[in-house]
Amino acid sequence: MPDRRVVSVALTIAALSAVLAVLAPGFFSRENLSDLLLGNVPVLIVAMGATLVILSGEIDISVGSVFAICGIVAGLLAQAGSPMPATLAATCAAGALLGGLNGVLVAYAALPSIVVTLATMVALRDGLRWATQGAWVQNLPADFQWFGLPQAAYPLVACGAAGLLQVALSYALRHVAAGRAVYATGSDAHAARLAGFNTALVKSAVFTIAGMLTGLAALLNAVRFNQIPSNAGLGLEMKVIAAVVVGGVAIRGGRGTLAGTLLGLVLLALIGPALVFLGINAYWERAIQGGIILAAVALDAWRAHRRRPAVMLAVQAS
């Protein structure tokens, strides 16, 4: 049975689309939809990793800095003449290494994830700024942009990669023991340990996977342009966390789906362009997004409050 939050987000998207179809049909032009799609595929892939982290009961706010570093790594490798498969592997490995660092500090040093990832967010961003002196990676080889494919083929590659990841990760979360371990760890880490799950390994693994996905997203984003900025990914962490929470993933972990994250991202991505096409001041975008996020978190808290008495009654009855 579909989660009520997922259904409500889907209905909101449908209602907003209906309003736009009537009042601003130009929103559905091929150019606008293509721009929306290409701009948000990398965000979706990062959000998949953020979903895994939050499902495990943790949070990662360093993804924007990791995204920037991985983009620079990809650009420097391309400048050095690295073939695309090697660039892809190295970029994902760089992301996995940085994500794994967060995971080790959270899982094995027992440090709060919000503190660890805040520290790495700042350290990595400032370290990159010092290393590059703010310079962008330019003079990229022609076969780097669009993966050396015709520009029209890139959307198929990017969407295909995102789609395969969405399906594979969704299946793993529901039908593979490792996926169930993520839910168990986020629901109650102590109970999960008693049930035989290695919760420290689970937490370090989800951070590592999230970093690897961020590296892939950085490469998919980098090949769209002929130069790579050193300040990429600013604000990315808020976008992905918002998409995850709005999509119904419990901020305390243990509940939610990747399908919900996808719908949450679609809803939040529609708001800004929709305001422009409807003739509403675009400065309202963040206010509306903030209101949606606040409502989602408040609904989570209300649902948790309603469940608590039922759980206590069940315990007393036993």
KOLDREN-875943 format. One record per residue: residue in one letter; x, y, z of N, C-alpha, C in turn. Coordinates in steps of 0.1 Angstrom, whole numbers, plus 2048, in hexadecimal, padded with zeros to 3 digits. Atoms other than C-alpha are relative to their C-alpha. Layout:
BEGIN
AXYZXYZXYZ
...
//
This chain:
BEGIN
M8087F480080080080080980C800
P7F77F480180F8227F67FF80880D
D8007F77F581A8398127F780C7FE
R8097F480280185581880880C7FD
R7F87F480381D86F8178038007F1
V7FC80180F8288627F47F48037F8
V80C7FD8088048637E87FD80F800
S8037F27FF7FF8867F58098097F8
V7F67F880981F8937E47FC7FE7F2
A80480380E8148827C47F48087FC
L80C7F88027F28937C680380F7FF
T7FC7F18008028B57CD8078037F2
I7FA7FE80D8188B17AE7F68007F5
A80A80180A7FA8A77997F880D800
A8087F37FF7E68C67A680880B7FB
L7F87F58058038DD79F8028007F1
S7FE80280F8088CF77C7F38047F9
A80C7FC8067E38D47757FE80F800
V8017F28007E48F87808098067F5
L7F67FB80A8038FE76A7FB7FD7F2
A80580380E7F28ED74C7F580A7FC
V80B7F78037D590574F80580F7FF
L7FC7F27FF7E692575980E8047F9
A7F27FE80680A92174A8047F47F8
P7FC80C80880B90672F80E8017FB
G7F280080482D91372580A7F9809
F7F78077F683B9027448047F37FA
F7FE80E8058388E17318078007F2
S7F880080C84D8EC71480C7F6801
R7F580A8008688D370A80C806806
E7F37FA7FB8848EB7127FF80280F
N8017FE7F28778F37358017F2807
L80080E7F98718CE73E80E7FA7FF
S7F28058018938C573080980680A
D7F87F97F68A48DF7457FE7FB80E
L8048057F38918D37648067F2802
L7FC80E7FF89A8AF75D80F800802
L7F18018008BF8B475680680780D
G7FB7F97F48C38CC7747FE7F880D
N8048077F38B38B478D8047F1800
V7FC80E8008C089178280C7FF80A
P7F58017F68E18977967FB80280E
V8067FE7F38CD8A47B37F97F3805
L80780D7FC8B88847B380A7F6804
I7F780A7FD8D686E7B380680380E
V7FB7FC7F38E58817D17F57FD80B
A80B8027F68C287F7E27FE7F1803
M80180E7FD8C28597DE80A7FC80C
G7F68027F68E28587F37FC80580E
A8057FA7F48D387080C7F57F8807
T80B8097FB8B585980F8057F5808
L7FA80B7F98CA83C81980680480E
V7FA7FB7F48DC8518337F580380A
I80B7FC7F78BC85F8427F87F3805
L80780D7FC8AB83C8428087F980B
S7F88077F68C883085780080880E
G8007F87F48C184B87180A80B801
E7F57F68008DD8638677FD80B7F6
I8027F580A8E188285280D8047FB
D7F47FC8068FB88F83A7FE80E7F9
I8017F38068FE8B483380D8057F9
S7F47FD8079208B28228007FD7F1
V80180580E9138A680080480B7F6
G7FC7F58099178C97F080E8017FE
S7F17FF80193C8CA7F88067F47F9
V7FB80C8079418A67ED7FD8017F1
F8047FF80E92F8AE7CD80A80A7F9
A7F67F78069468CC7C680D7FA7FE
I7F28078019668B87CD8007F67F5
C80180B80A95A89B7B78008067F2
G8017FA80D9528B379A80E8057FC
I7F27FC8039758C279C8097F47FD
V7F880D80398589F79D7FD7FC7F2
A80480480D97189677E8078097F5
G7FA7F680A97D8B676C80F7FF7FF
L7F28018019A18B27758057F37F9
L7FD80C8079A188E76A7FE8017F1
A8037FE80E99189874980B8087FA
Q7F57F88059AC8B374480C7F77FE
A7F38088019C789974A7FE7F57F6
G80280A80B9B888372E7FB7F3805
S80580D7FB9A98687447F37FC7F8
P80C8058079908527317F3801809
M80C7FD7F896C85773C7FD7F480A
P80380A7F596883474D80980280C
A7F77FE7F598783C7627FC80C808
T8047F47F997A85F76A7F37FD808
L80C8047F99588507748047F880D
A7FD8097F496883678B80780980B
A7F87F87F698085079B7F780A807
T8097F67FA96486A7A17F77F980A
C8098077F794D8507B18097FC80C
A7F78057F596B8437C680380C809
A7FD7F47F79738677D27F4802808
G80C7FE7F894F86B7DD7FE7F580B
A80180B7F694F8497EE80A80280B
L7F67FE7F696F8518007FC80B80A
L8047F57F896187280D7F47FC808
G80C8057F99408628168047F680B
G7FB80A7F695284582780780780C
L7FA7F97F496585E83D7F5804809
N80C7FD7F794486B84A7FB7F4807
G80680C7FA93884884F8087FA80B
V7F78057F695683D8637FF80880D
L8017F77F495485B87A7F37FF807
V80D8027FA92F85687F7FE7F2806
A80380E7FC92D83088280A7FB80A
Y7F68067F894E82889380580980B
A7FC7F67F69578488A67F4805808
A80D7FC7F993284C8B17FE80F801
L8027F18009328718A87F38037F9
P80D7FD80691188189F8028047F1
S7FE7FE80F90C8828797FE80E7FD
I8027F28039008A687980D808803
V7F47F97FC9208B188A80B7FC7F6
V7F680580993789B8747FF8067F2
T8017FC80E9288A585380080F7FF
L7FE7F18009268CA85D80E8037FF
A7F17FD80094B8C98648067FD7F2
T7FB80380D9538B78447FB8097F5
M8067F780A93C8CD83080980D7FF
V7F87F48009508EC83B80E7FD7FC
A7F28038039728DC83A8037FD7F2
L7FE80480F96E8CD8177FE80C7F7
R8027F480895F8ED80980B80A801
D7F57F77FF97A90381780D7FA7FB
G7F48068069958EA80E8008017F1
L8017FF80F9898EA7EA80280E7FB
R7FE7F18049879107E980F803801
W7F17FD7FE9AC9117F68077F97F5
A7F880880A9B88F67DD7FE8067F2
T8027FB80D9A89067BF80180F7FF
Q8007F27FF9AA92A7CA7F38067F9
G80D7FB80698692D7BD8007FE7F1
A7FF80180F9919257997F77F47FC
W80880B80697A9107838097F77F7
V7F98098099868F276F7FB8037F2
Q8047FC80D9868FE74B8087F87F5
N7F980780C9938F27287FE7F1801
L80380E7FF9828D172C8007FA7F2
P7FF80680D9878B870F7F17FF7FA
A80D80180696A8B66F67F97F3803
D80780C7FD9638926FE7FC7FE80E
F8058007F395C89A7227F2804801
Q80E7FA80093D8AF71C7F67F67FA
W80A80980491E8997198057F27FF
F7F980E80193587A71E8057FD7F2
G7FC80280E94087F6FA7F57FC7F7
L80B80480891D8776EE7F980C7FA
P8087F480590588D6DA7F880580C
Q8077FA7F58F48A56F17F27FA802
A80E8067FF8D28966E98007F2807
A7FF80D7F98DE8746F780280180F
Y7FC7FF7F18E98817197F47FE809
P80B8027F78C68837287FC7F1802
L80380F7FF8C185E72080A7FA809
V7F58057F78E28567317FD80380E
A8027FB7F28DB86B7507F47FA806
C80D8067FB8B78607548017F1801
G7FE80F7FF8C083C74D8087FC80C
A7F78037F48DB83D7687F780280D
A8087FD7F48C384D7817F57F6802
G80B80A7FF8A78357798057F3804
L7FB80D7FC8BC81677C80480180F
L7FC7FE7F28CA82379E7F3800809
Q80D7FF7F88A682B7AA7FA7F2802
V80780E8008998087A18097F7808
A7F780A7F98B87F57AE80080380F
L7FF7FC7F28BA8087CF7F27FD807
S80D8027FA8948067D57FE7F1802
Y80180F7FE8957E07CF8097FB80B
A7F78047F58B37DC7E67FB80480E
L8067FC7F38A27EF8027F57F7805
R80C8077FC8837DA8018037F0800
H7FF80F8028907B77F780E7FA803
V7F38057FD8B57B480180380380E
A7FE7FF7F28C17AE82480780D804
A7F97F47FC8D97CC8237F680C800
G80A7F58008BC7E381A7F780080C
R8088017F48A77D683680880480D
A7F77FB7F58C57DC84D80080F802
V8017F18008C38018447F4804807
Y80C7FC7F989F80384F8007FC80F
A8008047F28A57EF86F809809808
T7F77F77F98C38058787FA80D803
G8067F37FE8AF8258737F47FF809
S80B8017F78918188868047FF80E
D7FC8027F28A380D8A580E7F97FF
A7F28068028C98088A48037F680A
H7FD80A7F68CA7F68C57F97F37FD
A80780D8038AF7DD8BB8067FA7F4
A7FA80580B8C07D989A80D7F8803
R7F48077FC8E17CF8AB7FC7F3807
L80580D7F98CE7B68C17FB7F67F6
A80580980B8BF7A88A180B7FA7F8
G7F58058078E27A28948058087F5
F7FB7F780A8E77BF87D80C808805
N7F47F97FD9097D087C7FC80F7FC
T8057F28038FB7F487F80B80A7FD
A7F57F880391D80487E8047FF7F1
L7FD80380F9247F385C7F68067F7
V80B7FB8089027FD8508028107FE
K7FE7F180190882285880C8057F8
S7F47FC80892B82484A7FD7FD7F1
A80380480E91E81282A7F780B7FA
V80A7F780790182A82480780E7FD
F7F97F380391884982780A7FE7F4
T7F780380C93183880F7F88007F3
I80880180C9168307F67FB80E7FC
A8047F28039088547F980B8087FA
G7F57F880692A8627F28037FB7F2
M7FE80580E92E84B7D37F58067F7
L80B7FB80890C8567C680280F7FE
T7FD7F180291687B7CC80B8027F5
G7F67FF80A9358757B77FB7FE7F2
L80680380D92186679B7F780C7FC
A8097F480390888479D80980B7FB
A7F77F580392689C79C8057FF7F1
L7FB80280D93388C77C7F48037F6
L80B7FE80891088C76C7FD80F7FE
N8027F280090D8B177480C8077F8
A7F47F98069318BA7698007FF7F1
V7FF80280E92E8AB7467F68097F8
R80A7F88079118C373E80780E7FC
F7FA7F38029298E173D80F7FF7FB
N7F280080594B8EB72E80A80580A
Q7F77FC7F59598F774F7F97FC80D
I8068057F39548EB77380480A80B
P7FD7F67F59509047908057F980C
S7FB8067F49628FE7B07F680280C
N80A7FD7F594390B7C47F37F87FD
A80C80880492B8F17B57FA7FA80D
G8068077F59128E17CD7FC80880B
L8057F77F490A8FF7E37F17FE802
G80E8027FD8E98F87F47FB7F37FC
L80580D8048E78D57E67FB7F880B
E8048087F58E58C68087F1803804
M80D7FC7FC8C58D98107F67FB7F6
K80980580B8B58CF7EE7FD7F1802
V80280F8008BB8AA7F37F97FC80D
I8078037F38B18A98187F1804800
A80E7FC8018918BD8107F87F67F8
A8078098098888A57F47FE7F3808
V80180C7F888E88780B7F580180A
V80A7FE7F58798958287F28027FA
V80D7FE80685D8A28127FA7F37FA
G80480C80685C8808017FC7F5809
G8058097F685386F82180A7F8808
V7F68077F887486282F80080780E
A7FF7FA7F287386685580D805803
I7F37F97FD88E87E8608087F880B
R7FA8087F689586687D8057F37FB
G7FC80C80789A8498657F67F5802
G80880C7FF88B8278607F37FF7F8
R80C80080786E83184A8018097F4
G8007F880C86B83D8268047F87F4
T7FD80780C8718348028078097F6
L7F97F880A88683F7E47F68067F7
A80A7FB8098668447D07FB80D806
G8047F47FA85B85E7EA80A80B7FE
T7F57F680387D8707E67FF8057F2
L8027FC80E8788717C17F480A7FF
L80C7F78008558817C580380D807
G7FD7F47F98628997DF8098097F8
L7F87F880887D8A57C87F88067F4
V8087FA80B8658A97AB7F780C805
L8097F57FA84D8BE7C180980C802
L7F87F47FC8698D57CE8068067F3
A7FA7FB80C8798D87AB7F68087F8
L80A7F98088588E379C7FD80E805
I8057F37FA8529007B480680C7FA
G7FA7F480586C9197A87FC8037F1
P8047FD80E8659167827F18037FF
A80F7FD80183F9157897FD80E804
L8027F27FC84193679B80380A7F5
V7FC7F780B85394677E7F58007F5
F80A80180A8399397657F3805804
L80D7FA7FB81C94477B80180E803
G7FF7F17FE82A96777E80180480F
I7FE7FD7F18319647A480E802803
N7F27FD7FD8509737B38077F3804
A7F980D7FE86A9577B380680080E
Y7FB8007F28769637D67F77F8809
W8098087F785894F7E48047F17FF
E7FD80F80186892E7D98057FA80D
R7FA8067F487D9297F87F680080C
A80A7FF7F586093480F7F67F47FE
I80980B80384991B7FE8067F2803
Q7F980D7FE8638FF7FF8017FE80F
G7FF8017F18699078247F37FC807
G80D8037FA84490582C7FD7F17FD
I80280E8038428E381A8087F7809
I7F78087F88608D682D7FB80080F
L8057FF7F38528E284E7F47F8802
A80D8087FF8308D38488047F1800
A7FC80F8008418B183F8067FC80D
V7FA8047F38568B185F7F580080B
A80A8007F68388BB8747F77F47FF
L80980C80282389F8648077F3806
D7F880B7FA83F88686D7FF80080F
A8017FF7F183F8928917F27FC805
W80E8037FC8198908937FE7F17FF
R80280F80281986C8858087F880B
A7F88077F683586289D7F980180E
H8077FE7F48218718BA7F47F7801
R80C80980080285D8B08047F1802
R7FB80E7FF81683D8AD8047FC80E
R7FA8037F38268408D07F67F980A
P80A8067F78068398E57FD7F27FC
A80380D8057FE81B8CF80B7F6804
V7F48097FD82180C8D48007FD80F
M8008017F281F8128FA7F57F6805
L80B8087FC7FD8018FC8037F17FC
A7FC80D80480B7E38E880A7FA80A
V7F68057F78287E09007FA7FC80D
Q8068037F38127E291F7F77F37FF
A80980C8027FA7C79108087F4800
S7F880C8008177B090B8067FC80D
//
